[in-house]
Amino acid sequence: MRSLRISVTDRCDLRCAYCMPSKVYQWLPKRAILSFEEILRLVDAFVAQGVQRVRLTGGEPLLRRGLVDLVQALASRPGVKDLALTTNGTQLARWARPLRDAGLARVTVSLDSLRPSRHAALTRRAVLEDVIAGIRAARDVGFEQLKLNTVVLRDVNEDEIADIVDFAGRMNAQARFIEYMDVGGATGWSTEHVVTRSEILQQLEANCGPLISGEERGVAPAELFTMTDGQCVGVIASTTQPFCRDCDRSRLTADGRWYLCLYDGNGTDLRKMLRDGADTTKLSTCIGEEWRKRQNRGAEERLKVSDRSALYQIEELRRDLRLEMHTRGG
């Protein structure tokens, strides 16, 4: 266990069709959300079990008031060697400099289209100019490992792969193309929507030239390729080529539930332990014991299902909205 993804809020200012249902959702009450002090205590417990990399997610993390203060506290935490943020980019132009100054090391921005009307249809908001401004701001303040994540959807945005690679190159960023995952349920996932790794690579080679496979992926989710001009692109084949056996990450939701796998339906309620008075040692011991018992192979198990549809039915989502992607931070 080396990586921890922390959702600092379940709220988002977009309604991306592949991530968040347009109607069936409700926000967590404020009292349920972990305070910054609680997050820091849990991070200390995770670090004691070997976590070195922390990524802040949401929802949209930049909607969490005071996030820069949390970044500063985490960046100075002993044991946290890498601190990153995943964002939709709408608020990034405002916060790029303060986040950089606070100690944030890396930024990943979701960018599923460069066409205003298409981006608006995907996100259900007309915000592409804000996202582009955020990406430019991140580049300009000196984030050297800037990444752009694109979920590739059949008959939606697969024709923009080359354009996004070109844009990423101009932003000194790495484009990463992600297979559409069947997490959640209200988003209407089906195999027909998935553009596979092999198809993505075919498009890249047809439009951008030959690709040279990079070094072994290891525990990283992206398989890296280098183009003839030296630009690097990544492909995350989480649907057709799961990497469960190499996964070293887990997820902490905004209300303190810890999931060992993105497909995990239960999770461990660390918030209750915290608020019942558990100290860092007790929390760390619990985390270590649960991780060592881990047998989660969610994506691999889903790959074996011959008739795949949405992971959860709408009735299940109404009972437990933590099952949707937007609550887990992807």
Contacts in CASP RR format, 6 or more apart in sequence:
PFRMAT RR
TARGET T0000
AUTHOR 0000-0000-0000
METHOD contacts of the structure
MODEL  1
MRSLRISVTDRCDLRCAYCMPSKVYQWLPKRAILSFEEILRLVDAFVAQG
VQRVRLTGGEPLLRRGLVDLVQALASRPGVKDLALTTNGTQLARWARPLR
DAGLARVTVSLDSLRPSRHAALTRRAVLEDVIAGIRAARDVGFEQLKLNT
VVLRDVNEDEIADIVDFAGRMNAQARFIEYMDVGGATGWSTEHVVTRSEI
LQQLEANCGPLISGEERGVAPAELFTMTDGQCVGVIASTTQPFCRDCDRS
RLTADGRWYLCLYDGNGTDLRKMLRDGADTTKLSTCIGEEWRKRQNRGAE
ERLKVSDRSALYQIEELRRDLRLEMHTRGG
1 46 0 8 1.000
1 49 0 8 1.000
1 50 0 8 1.000
1 51 0 8 1.000
1 248 0 8 1.000
1 249 0 8 1.000
1 250 0 8 1.000
1 288 0 8 1.000
1 291 0 8 1.000
2 50 0 8 1.000
2 51 0 8 1.000
2 52 0 8 1.000
2 53 0 8 1.000
2 219 0 8 1.000
2 248 0 8 1.000
2 249 0 8 1.000
3 51 0 8 1.000
3 52 0 8 1.000
3 53 0 8 1.000
3 54 0 8 1.000
3 55 0 8 1.000
3 219 0 8 1.000
3 248 0 8 1.000
3 249 0 8 1.000
3 250 0 8 1.000
4 43 0 8 1.000
4 46 0 8 1.000
4 51 0 8 1.000
4 53 0 8 1.000
4 54 0 8 1.000
4 55 0 8 1.000
4 249 0 8 1.000
4 250 0 8 1.000
4 251 0 8 1.000
4 252 0 8 1.000
5 54 0 8 1.000
5 55 0 8 1.000
5 57 0 8 1.000
5 249 0 8 1.000
5 250 0 8 1.000
5 251 0 8 1.000
5 252 0 8 1.000
5 329 0 8 1.000
5 330 0 8 1.000
6 39 0 8 1.000
6 43 0 8 1.000
6 54 0 8 1.000
6 55 0 8 1.000
6 56 0 8 1.000
6 57 0 8 1.000
6 251 0 8 1.000
6 252 0 8 1.000
7 57 0 8 1.000
7 58 0 8 1.000
7 59 0 8 1.000
7 61 0 8 1.000
7 251 0 8 1.000
7 252 0 8 1.000
7 253 0 8 1.000
7 254 0 8 1.000
7 327 0 8 1.000
7 328 0 8 1.000
7 329 0 8 1.000
8 34 0 8 1.000
8 39 0 8 1.000
8 56 0 8 1.000
8 57 0 8 1.000
8 58 0 8 1.000
8 61 0 8 1.000
8 64 0 8 1.000
8 67 0 8 1.000
8 70 0 8 1.000
8 254 0 8 1.000
9 33 0 8 1.000
9 58 0 8 1.000
9 59 0 8 1.000
9 60 0 8 1.000
9 61 0 8 1.000
9 63 0 8 1.000
9 64 0 8 1.000
9 254 0 8 1.000
10 27 0 8 1.000
10 28 0 8 1.000
10 58 0 8 1.000
10 59 0 8 1.000
10 253 0 8 1.000
10 254 0 8 1.000
10 255 0 8 1.000
10 326 0 8 1.000
10 327 0 8 1.000
11 27 0 8 1.000
11 58 0 8 1.000
11 59 0 8 1.000
11 60 0 8 1.000
11 63 0 8 1.000
12 20 0 8 1.000
12 58 0 8 1.000
12 59 0 8 1.000
12 60 0 8 1.000
12 63 0 8 1.000
12 88 0 8 1.000
12 326 0 8 1.000
13 60 0 8 1.000
13 63 0 8 1.000
13 88 0 8 1.000
13 90 0 8 1.000
13 91 0 8 1.000
13 125 0 8 1.000
13 127 0 8 1.000
14 20 0 8 1.000
14 60 0 8 1.000
14 88 0 8 1.000
14 90 0 8 1.000
14 123 0 8 1.000
14 124 0 8 1.000
14 125 0 8 1.000
14 127 0 8 1.000
15 22 0 8 1.000
15 123 0 8 1.000
15 124 0 8 1.000
15 125 0 8 1.000
16 88 0 8 1.000
16 110 0 8 1.000
16 112 0 8 1.000
16 122 0 8 1.000
16 123 0 8 1.000
16 124 0 8 1.000
17 121 0 8 1.000
17 122 0 8 1.000
17 124 0 8 1.000
17 187 0 8 1.000
18 122 0 8 1.000
18 151 0 8 1.000
18 153 0 8 1.000
18 180 0 8 1.000
18 187 0 8 1.000
18 189 0 8 1.000
18 325 0 8 1.000
19 187 0 8 1.000
19 324 0 8 1.000
19 325 0 8 1.000
19 326 0 8 1.000
19 330 0 8 1.000
20 187 0 8 1.000
20 324 0 8 1.000
20 325 0 8 1.000
20 326 0 8 1.000
21 185 0 8 1.000
21 186 0 8 1.000
21 187 0 8 1.000
21 317 0 8 1.000
21 324 0 8 1.000
22 124 0 8 1.000
24 186 0 8 1.000
24 314 0 8 1.000
24 317 0 8 1.000
24 318 0 8 1.000
24 321 0 8 1.000
25 186 0 8 1.000
25 321 0 8 1.000
25 324 0 8 1.000
25 326 0 8 1.000
26 321 0 8 1.000
28 254 0 8 1.000
28 255 0 8 1.000
32 254 0 8 1.000
32 255 0 8 1.000
32 271 0 8 1.000
33 254 0 8 1.000
33 255 0 8 1.000
34 42 0 8 1.000
34 252 0 8 1.000
34 254 0 8 1.000
34 255 0 8 1.000
34 256 0 8 1.000
34 271 0 8 1.000
34 274 0 8 1.000
36 66 0 8 1.000
36 69 0 8 1.000
36 70 0 8 1.000
36 73 0 8 1.000
38 256 0 8 1.000
38 271 0 8 1.000
38 274 0 8 1.000
39 70 0 8 1.000
39 252 0 8 1.000
40 70 0 8 1.000
40 73 0 8 1.000
40 74 0 8 1.000
40 77 0 8 1.000
41 274 0 8 1.000
41 280 0 8 1.000
41 283 0 8 1.000
42 252 0 8 1.000
42 256 0 8 1.000
42 270 0 8 1.000
42 274 0 8 1.000
42 283 0 8 1.000
43 51 0 8 1.000
43 54 0 8 1.000
43 74 0 8 1.000
43 77 0 8 1.000
43 80 0 8 1.000
44 77 0 8 1.000
44 280 0 8 1.000
44 284 0 8 1.000
45 280 0 8 1.000
45 283 0 8 1.000
45 284 0 8 1.000
45 287 0 8 1.000
46 284 0 8 1.000
46 287 0 8 1.000
47 77 0 8 1.000
47 78 0 8 1.000
47 79 0 8 1.000
47 80 0 8 1.000
48 280 0 8 1.000
48 284 0 8 1.000
49 284 0 8 1.000
49 287 0 8 1.000
49 288 0 8 1.000
49 291 0 8 1.000
52 79 0 8 1.000
52 80 0 8 1.000
52 81 0 8 1.000
52 82 0 8 1.000
53 80 0 8 1.000
53 81 0 8 1.000
53 82 0 8 1.000
53 83 0 8 1.000
53 84 0 8 1.000
54 74 0 8 1.000
54 80 0 8 1.000
54 82 0 8 1.000
54 83 0 8 1.000
54 84 0 8 1.000
55 83 0 8 1.000
55 84 0 8 1.000
55 85 0 8 1.000
55 86 0 8 1.000
56 67 0 8 1.000
56 70 0 8 1.000
56 71 0 8 1.000
56 74 0 8 1.000
56 83 0 8 1.000
56 84 0 8 1.000
56 85 0 8 1.000
56 86 0 8 1.000
57 85 0 8 1.000
57 86 0 8 1.000
57 329 0 8 1.000
57 330 0 8 1.000
58 86 0 8 1.000
58 254 0 8 1.000
58 326 0 8 1.000
58 329 0 8 1.000
59 254 0 8 1.000
59 326 0 8 1.000
59 327 0 8 1.000
59 329 0 8 1.000
60 87 0 8 1.000
60 88 0 8 1.000
60 90 0 8 1.000
60 91 0 8 1.000
61 67 0 8 1.000
61 85 0 8 1.000
61 86 0 8 1.000
61 87 0 8 1.000
62 87 0 8 1.000
62 89 0 8 1.000
62 90 0 8 1.000
62 91 0 8 1.000
62 92 0 8 1.000
62 95 0 8 1.000
63 91 0 8 1.000
64 70 0 8 1.000
67 95 0 8 1.000
67 99 0 8 1.000
68 95 0 8 1.000
68 98 0 8 1.000
68 99 0 8 1.000
68 102 0 8 1.000
69 102 0 8 1.000
71 83 0 8 1.000
71 85 0 8 1.000
71 99 0 8 1.000
71 102 0 8 1.000
71 103 0 8 1.000
71 104 0 8 1.000
72 102 0 8 1.000
72 103 0 8 1.000
74 80 0 8 1.000
74 83 0 8 1.000
75 83 0 8 1.000
75 102 0 8 1.000
75 103 0 8 1.000
75 104 0 8 1.000
75 105 0 8 1.000
82 105 0 8 1.000
82 106 0 8 1.000
83 103 0 8 1.000
83 104 0 8 1.000
83 105 0 8 1.000
83 106 0 8 1.000
84 104 0 8 1.000
84 105 0 8 1.000
84 106 0 8 1.000
84 107 0 8 1.000
84 108 0 8 1.000
85 99 0 8 1.000
85 104 0 8 1.000
85 106 0 8 1.000
85 107 0 8 1.000
85 108 0 8 1.000
86 107 0 8 1.000
86 108 0 8 1.000
86 109 0 8 1.000
86 110 0 8 1.000
86 149 0 8 1.000
86 329 0 8 1.000
86 330 0 8 1.000
87 107 0 8 1.000
87 108 0 8 1.000
87 109 0 8 1.000
87 110 0 8 1.000
88 109 0 8 1.000
88 110 0 8 1.000
88 123 0 8 1.000
88 131 0 8 1.000
89 109 0 8 1.000
89 110 0 8 1.000
89 130 0 8 1.000
89 131 0 8 1.000
89 134 0 8 1.000
89 135 0 8 1.000
90 125 0 8 1.000
90 127 0 8 1.000
90 130 0 8 1.000
90 131 0 8 1.000
91 130 0 8 1.000
92 107 0 8 1.000
92 109 0 8 1.000
92 131 0 8 1.000
92 133 0 8 1.000
92 134 0 8 1.000
92 135 0 8 1.000
92 137 0 8 1.000
92 138 0 8 1.000
93 130 0 8 1.000
93 133 0 8 1.000
93 134 0 8 1.000
93 136 0 8 1.000
93 137 0 8 1.000
96 107 0 8 1.000
96 134 0 8 1.000
96 137 0 8 1.000
96 138 0 8 1.000
96 140 0 8 1.000
96 141 0 8 1.000
96 143 0 8 1.000
97 137 0 8 1.000
97 141 0 8 1.000
99 107 0 8 1.000
100 141 0 8 1.000
100 142 0 8 1.000
100 143 0 8 1.000
104 143 0 8 1.000
105 145 0 8 1.000
106 143 0 8 1.000
106 145 0 8 1.000
106 146 0 8 1.000
106 147 0 8 1.000
107 138 0 8 1.000
107 143 0 8 1.000
107 145 0 8 1.000
107 146 0 8 1.000
107 147 0 8 1.000
108 146 0 8 1.000
108 147 0 8 1.000
108 148 0 8 1.000
108 149 0 8 1.000
108 176 0 8 1.000
109 131 0 8 1.000
109 134 0 8 1.000
109 135 0 8 1.000
109 138 0 8 1.000
109 146 0 8 1.000
109 147 0 8 1.000
109 148 0 8 1.000
109 149 0 8 1.000
109 173 0 8 1.000
110 148 0 8 1.000
110 149 0 8 1.000
110 150 0 8 1.000
110 151 0 8 1.000
111 131 0 8 1.000
111 135 0 8 1.000
111 148 0 8 1.000
111 149 0 8 1.000
111 150 0 8 1.000
111 164 0 8 1.000
111 167 0 8 1.000
112 119 0 8 1.000
112 122 0 8 1.000
112 123 0 8 1.000
112 150 0 8 1.000
112 151 0 8 1.000
112 153 0 8 1.000
112 157 0 8 1.000
113 119 0 8 1.000
113 122 0 8 1.000
113 128 0 8 1.000
113 157 0 8 1.000
113 160 0 8 1.000
114 128 0 8 1.000
114 160 0 8 1.000
114 163 0 8 1.000
114 164 0 8 1.000
114 167 0 8 1.000
115 128 0 8 1.000
115 160 0 8 1.000
116 126 0 8 1.000
116 128 0 8 1.000
116 129 0 8 1.000
118 156 0 8 1.000
118 157 0 8 1.000
118 160 0 8 1.000
119 127 0 8 1.000
119 128 0 8 1.000
119 131 0 8 1.000
120 126 0 8 1.000
120 127 0 8 1.000
120 128 0 8 1.000
122 156 0 8 1.000
122 157 0 8 1.000
135 146 0 8 1.000
135 148 0 8 1.000
135 171 0 8 1.000
135 173 0 8 1.000
136 171 0 8 1.000
138 146 0 8 1.000
139 146 0 8 1.000
139 171 0 8 1.000
139 172 0 8 1.000
139 173 0 8 1.000
144 172 0 8 1.000
145 174 0 8 1.000
146 171 0 8 1.000
146 172 0 8 1.000
146 173 0 8 1.000
146 174 0 8 1.000
147 173 0 8 1.000
147 174 0 8 1.000
147 175 0 8 1.000
147 176 0 8 1.000
148 164 0 8 1.000
148 167 0 8 1.000
148 168 0 8 1.000
148 171 0 8 1.000
148 173 0 8 1.000
148 174 0 8 1.000
148 175 0 8 1.000
148 176 0 8 1.000
149 176 0 8 1.000
149 178 0 8 1.000
150 157 0 8 1.000
150 160 0 8 1.000
150 161 0 8 1.000
150 164 0 8 1.000
150 175 0 8 1.000
150 176 0 8 1.000
150 177 0 8 1.000
150 178 0 8 1.000
151 178 0 8 1.000
151 179 0 8 1.000
151 180 0 8 1.000
152 158 0 8 1.000
152 161 0 8 1.000
152 177 0 8 1.000
152 178 0 8 1.000
152 179 0 8 1.000
152 180 0 8 1.000
152 195 0 8 1.000
152 200 0 8 1.000
153 180 0 8 1.000
153 193 0 8 1.000
153 195 0 8 1.000
154 192 0 8 1.000
154 193 0 8 1.000
154 194 0 8 1.000
154 195 0 8 1.000
156 193 0 8 1.000
158 195 0 8 1.000
158 199 0 8 1.000
158 203 0 8 1.000
161 177 0 8 1.000
161 200 0 8 1.000
161 203 0 8 1.000
161 204 0 8 1.000
161 207 0 8 1.000
162 203 0 8 1.000
162 204 0 8 1.000
162 207 0 8 1.000
162 208 0 8 1.000
164 175 0 8 1.000
164 177 0 8 1.000
165 175 0 8 1.000
165 204 0 8 1.000
165 207 0 8 1.000
165 208 0 8 1.000
165 227 0 8 1.000
165 231 0 8 1.000
165 233 0 8 1.000
167 175 0 8 1.000
168 174 0 8 1.000
168 175 0 8 1.000
168 231 0 8 1.000
168 233 0 8 1.000
169 175 0 8 1.000
169 231 0 8 1.000
174 232 0 8 1.000
174 233 0 8 1.000
174 234 0 8 1.000
175 233 0 8 1.000
175 234 0 8 1.000
176 222 0 8 1.000
176 233 0 8 1.000
176 234 0 8 1.000
176 235 0 8 1.000
176 236 0 8 1.000
177 200 0 8 1.000
177 233 0 8 1.000
177 234 0 8 1.000
177 235 0 8 1.000
177 236 0 8 1.000
178 235 0 8 1.000
178 236 0 8 1.000
178 238 0 8 1.000
179 194 0 8 1.000
179 195 0 8 1.000
179 196 0 8 1.000
179 197 0 8 1.000
179 200 0 8 1.000
179 236 0 8 1.000
179 237 0 8 1.000
179 238 0 8 1.000
179 239 0 8 1.000
179 240 0 8 1.000
180 189 0 8 1.000
180 193 0 8 1.000
180 194 0 8 1.000
180 195 0 8 1.000
180 239 0 8 1.000
181 189 0 8 1.000
181 238 0 8 1.000
181 239 0 8 1.000
181 262 0 8 1.000
181 299 0 8 1.000
181 325 0 8 1.000
182 189 0 8 1.000
182 239 0 8 1.000
182 302 0 8 1.000
182 308 0 8 1.000
182 309 0 8 1.000
182 310 0 8 1.000
182 311 0 8 1.000
183 189 0 8 1.000
183 262 0 8 1.000
183 263 0 8 1.000
183 311 0 8 1.000
183 324 0 8 1.000
183 325 0 8 1.000
183 328 0 8 1.000
183 330 0 8 1.000
184 310 0 8 1.000
184 311 0 8 1.000
184 312 0 8 1.000
184 317 0 8 1.000
184 323 0 8 1.000
184 324 0 8 1.000
184 325 0 8 1.000
185 310 0 8 1.000
185 311 0 8 1.000
185 312 0 8 1.000
185 313 0 8 1.000
185 314 0 8 1.000
185 317 0 8 1.000
185 323 0 8 1.000
185 324 0 8 1.000
186 310 0 8 1.000
186 314 0 8 1.000
186 317 0 8 1.000
186 324 0 8 1.000
187 310 0 8 1.000
187 324 0 8 1.000
187 325 0 8 1.000
188 310 0 8 1.000
189 309 0 8 1.000
189 310 0 8 1.000
189 311 0 8 1.000
190 308 0 8 1.000
190 309 0 8 1.000
190 310 0 8 1.000
191 308 0 8 1.000
194 239 0 8 1.000
194 240 0 8 1.000
196 237 0 8 1.000
196 239 0 8 1.000
196 240 0 8 1.000
197 223 0 8 1.000
197 235 0 8 1.000
197 237 0 8 1.000
197 240 0 8 1.000
197 241 0 8 1.000
198 240 0 8 1.000
200 235 0 8 1.000
201 211 0 8 1.000
201 225 0 8 1.000
201 235 0 8 1.000
204 211 0 8 1.000
204 225 0 8 1.000
204 227 0 8 1.000
204 233 0 8 1.000
205 211 0 8 1.000
208 227 0 8 1.000
208 233 0 8 1.000
209 227 0 8 1.000
209 228 0 8 1.000
210 227 0 8 1.000
210 228 0 8 1.000
211 225 0 8 1.000
211 226 0 8 1.000
211 227 0 8 1.000
211 233 0 8 1.000
212 225 0 8 1.000
212 226 0 8 1.000
212 227 0 8 1.000
213 223 0 8 1.000
213 224 0 8 1.000
213 225 0 8 1.000
214 223 0 8 1.000
214 224 0 8 1.000
214 225 0 8 1.000
214 226 0 8 1.000
215 224 0 8 1.000
217 223 0 8 1.000
217 224 0 8 1.000
217 243 0 8 1.000
217 246 0 8 1.000
218 246 0 8 1.000
219 246 0 8 1.000
219 247 0 8 1.000
219 248 0 8 1.000
219 249 0 8 1.000
221 236 0 8 1.000
221 238 0 8 1.000
221 243 0 8 1.000
222 234 0 8 1.000
222 235 0 8 1.000
222 236 0 8 1.000
223 234 0 8 1.000
223 235 0 8 1.000
223 236 0 8 1.000
223 237 0 8 1.000
224 232 0 8 1.000
224 233 0 8 1.000
224 234 0 8 1.000
225 232 0 8 1.000
225 233 0 8 1.000
225 234 0 8 1.000
225 235 0 8 1.000
226 232 0 8 1.000
227 233 0 8 1.000
238 299 0 8 1.000
239 299 0 8 1.000
239 303 0 8 1.000
240 303 0 8 1.000
242 297 0 8 1.000
242 298 0 8 1.000
242 299 0 8 1.000
242 300 0 8 1.000
242 302 0 8 1.000
242 303 0 8 1.000
243 299 0 8 1.000
244 261 0 8 1.000
244 296 0 8 1.000
244 297 0 8 1.000
244 298 0 8 1.000
244 299 0 8 1.000
244 300 0 8 1.000
245 297 0 8 1.000
245 300 0 8 1.000
247 261 0 8 1.000
250 258 0 8 1.000
250 259 0 8 1.000
250 260 0 8 1.000
250 261 0 8 1.000
250 291 0 8 1.000
251 258 0 8 1.000
251 259 0 8 1.000
251 262 0 8 1.000
251 328 0 8 1.000
251 329 0 8 1.000
251 330 0 8 1.000
252 258 0 8 1.000
252 259 0 8 1.000
252 270 0 8 1.000
253 259 0 8 1.000
253 322 0 8 1.000
253 327 0 8 1.000
253 328 0 8 1.000
254 327 0 8 1.000
255 271 0 8 1.000
255 322 0 8 1.000
256 269 0 8 1.000
256 270 0 8 1.000
256 271 0 8 1.000
256 274 0 8 1.000
257 267 0 8 1.000
257 268 0 8 1.000
257 269 0 8 1.000
257 270 0 8 1.000
257 271 0 8 1.000
257 322 0 8 1.000
258 267 0 8 1.000
258 268 0 8 1.000
258 269 0 8 1.000
258 270 0 8 1.000
258 287 0 8 1.000
258 290 0 8 1.000
259 265 0 8 1.000
259 267 0 8 1.000
259 328 0 8 1.000
260 267 0 8 1.000
260 290 0 8 1.000
260 291 0 8 1.000
260 294 0 8 1.000
260 296 0 8 1.000
261 296 0 8 1.000
261 297 0 8 1.000
261 298 0 8 1.000
262 298 0 8 1.000
262 299 0 8 1.000
262 328 0 8 1.000
262 330 0 8 1.000
263 296 0 8 1.000
263 298 0 8 1.000
263 299 0 8 1.000
263 301 0 8 1.000
263 302 0 8 1.000
263 311 0 8 1.000
264 296 0 8 1.000
264 298 0 8 1.000
265 323 0 8 1.000
268 286 0 8 1.000
268 290 0 8 1.000
270 283 0 8 1.000
270 286 0 8 1.000
270 287 0 8 1.000
273 282 0 8 1.000
273 283 0 8 1.000
273 286 0 8 1.000
274 283 0 8 1.000
278 286 0 8 1.000
302 308 0 8 1.000
302 311 0 8 1.000
311 323 0 8 1.000
312 323 0 8 1.000
316 323 0 8 1.000
317 323 0 8 1.000
317 324 0 8 1.000
321 327 0 8 1.000
322 328 0 8 1.000
END
